[in-house]
Amino acid sequence: CDNRANGYVGDNWRAGRIRLAVAVPSGPGWAAGSRWYRCDLIRDARAEAITLVEEDPELARHPALAASVAALVDADRAEYLEKG
């Protein structure tokens, strides 16, 4: 994955705010004969997300994002997240 990620990015992927994750078949999938792997490059968006929420805490300018967050965060999860 490392060399392919470097080729895709055009430089050393470690130099950017990128994470490399390798996915493999689940236990049952492996037992059934699945033999594959997938390399995922994931951009670290945490800093951008923090800035976005600081500038627009209610996500009023980002209604699609607000709807996605609302769908993910129910009352129990919200209480857990607020405990930090």
C-alpha positions as CSV (number, residue, x, y, z in Angstrom):
1,C,0.0,0.0,0.0
2,D,2.8,2.4,0.9
3,N,4.3,2.7,-2.6
4,R,0.9,2.9,-4.3
5,A,-0.2,5.6,-1.9
6,N,3.0,7.6,-2.6
7,G,2.3,7.2,-6.4
8,Y,-1.3,8.3,-6.0
9,V,-0.4,11.4,-3.9
10,G,2.6,12.2,-6.0
11,D,4.9,12.4,-3.0
12,N,5.4,10.7,0.4
13,W,1.9,10.4,1.7
14,R,3.3,10.8,5.3
15,A,4.3,14.4,4.5
16,G,0.6,15.5,4.3
17,R,-2.3,15.3,6.7
18,I,-3.2,11.9,5.3
19,R,-3.8,8.5,7.0
20,L,-3.3,5.2,5.3
21,A,-5.7,2.4,6.4
22,V,-5.7,-1.2,5.1
23,A,-9.0,-3.1,5.0
24,V,-9.1,-6.9,4.8
25,P,-11.9,-9.5,4.8
26,S,-13.9,-10.1,7.9
27,G,-13.2,-13.2,9.9
28,P,-16.2,-15.0,8.3
29,G,-15.2,-13.7,4.9
30,W,-11.7,-15.0,5.3
31,A,-13.0,-18.4,6.5
32,A,-15.2,-18.5,3.4
33,G,-12.1,-17.9,1.1
34,S,-12.1,-14.2,0.6
35,R,-8.5,-13.1,-0.1
36,W,-8.2,-9.4,-0.8
37,Y,-7.1,-6.1,0.7
38,R,-7.9,-2.5,0.1
39,C,-5.7,0.5,0.8
40,D,-7.6,3.7,1.8
41,L,-6.0,7.1,2.0
42,I,-8.0,9.3,4.4
43,R,-7.5,13.0,4.6
44,D,-7.3,14.3,8.1
45,A,-10.1,16.9,8.2
46,R,-10.2,17.4,12.0
47,A,-8.7,20.9,11.9
48,E,-11.1,22.0,9.1
49,A,-14.1,20.5,11.1
50,I,-13.1,22.4,14.2
51,T,-12.8,25.6,12.3
52,L,-16.2,25.1,10.6
53,V,-18.0,24.4,13.9
54,E,-16.3,27.3,15.7
55,E,-17.4,29.6,12.9
56,D,-20.9,28.1,12.5
57,P,-21.8,26.1,15.7
58,E,-25.4,25.4,14.5
59,L,-24.2,24.5,11.0
60,A,-26.8,26.9,9.6
61,R,-24.6,27.5,6.5
62,H,-24.2,23.7,6.0
63,P,-27.7,22.2,6.1
64,A,-26.7,18.8,4.6
65,L,-23.9,18.4,7.2
66,A,-26.3,19.4,10.0
67,A,-28.8,16.8,8.8
68,S,-26.1,14.1,8.7
69,V,-24.9,14.9,12.2
70,A,-28.4,15.0,13.5
71,A,-29.0,11.5,12.0
72,L,-25.9,10.2,13.8
73,V,-26.2,11.8,17.1
74,D,-29.2,10.7,19.2
75,A,-29.7,11.9,22.8
76,D,-27.6,9.1,24.3
77,R,-24.7,9.7,22.0
78,A,-24.9,13.4,22.5
79,E,-24.7,13.0,26.3
80,Y,-21.7,10.7,25.9
81,L,-19.9,13.1,23.5
82,E,-20.4,16.1,25.8
83,K,-18.6,14.2,28.6
84,G,-15.5,14.4,26.4
